[in-house]
Amino acid sequence: DVQLQAFGGGLVQAGGSLRLSCTASGFTFDDYAIGWFRQAPGLDPEGVSCITPSDGSTYYQDSVKGRFTISSDNAKNTVYLQLNSLKPEDTAVYYCAADQGCSWFRYEYDYWGQGTQVTVSS
């Protein structure tokens, strides 16, 4: 069974917006933290944001603070990442991942979605 599925990527101009979604299945949603990572060509994956759906705690990397917003709809087992004021350097494949708690270390995450491509043109 697919545990996590990411959607919502696309091609946008700089300054534009996208909303990514990550739908979880096969486990109890509020027992896990859901993180977003991204990987640009030639670079290692980096953590972007994380949320603990059980209590709504959120975390952001400095590079996206004030521009990205993570949220959860627990009834839908879905986490969203709203991407605003997009910059070309945000271009990457975005992955959602599930762990027992929020972490910036990707090796700690137990489950991964397939990724969705975000491309920001200048």
Buried (B, 14 or more C-beta within 10 A) or exposed (E): EEBBBBBBBEEBEEEBEBEBBBBBEEBEBEEBBBBBBBBBEEEEBBBBBBBBBBEEEBBBBEEBEEBBBBBBEEEEBBBBBBBBEBBEEBBBBBBBBBBEEBBEEBEBBEBBBEBBEBBBEE
